[in-house]
C-alpha cells in the first residue's frame, strides 16, 4: 500500500514539474532568425508575451533589425499541444506578426522555454522565453 502511494505521489510530482503552466507573462529574452544564406539576426529582450486562460493572450514586443523598427502589441489566440503551440490572430485576419504561427517547443521548463519555427522561406526562427 505504501509503495502504491509513493508511486502515485511521484507520478503526480512528475506531471506537475514536467508540464509547467504556460499561463503567465514571459519575457522574450532572445529572438533569432537563422537565414538560409547567412546574415543571421539576433535581438535581445524584445518585450513580453502573456498567456491567459481559455487560449487568449497579449503580445508587447518592440525591436529593431537593420534600422527597421518592429512593434507588435496585439491580442492573440493560442492552442497548446504536446510538443508544439500555435499562435494566431483572434479575428482570423492575416497580420504580419512574426509570432503568429506554429512553434515547436524545444525546451519546456517552468521558468524557461525555447521554441523553433520556420517562416516558409527556409529561415529558422528561435525564441527564448523566461519568467
Secondary structure as GFF3:
##gff-version 3
##sequence-region A 1 131
A	DSSP	alpha_helix	2	18	.	.	.	ID=ss1
A	DSSP	beta_strand	24	34	.	.	.	ID=ss2
A	DSSP	beta_strand	41	51	.	.	.	ID=ss3
A	DSSP	three_ten_helix	53	55	.	.	.	ID=ss4
A	DSSP	beta_strand	56	65	.	.	.	ID=ss5
A	DSSP	beta_strand	68	72	.	.	.	ID=ss6
A	DSSP	beta_strand	75	81	.	.	.	ID=ss7
A	DSSP	beta_strand	84	88	.	.	.	ID=ss8
A	DSSP	beta_strand	102	109	.	.	.	ID=ss9
A	DSSP	beta_strand	112	118	.	.	.	ID=ss10
A	DSSP	beta_strand	124	130	.	.	.	ID=ss11
###
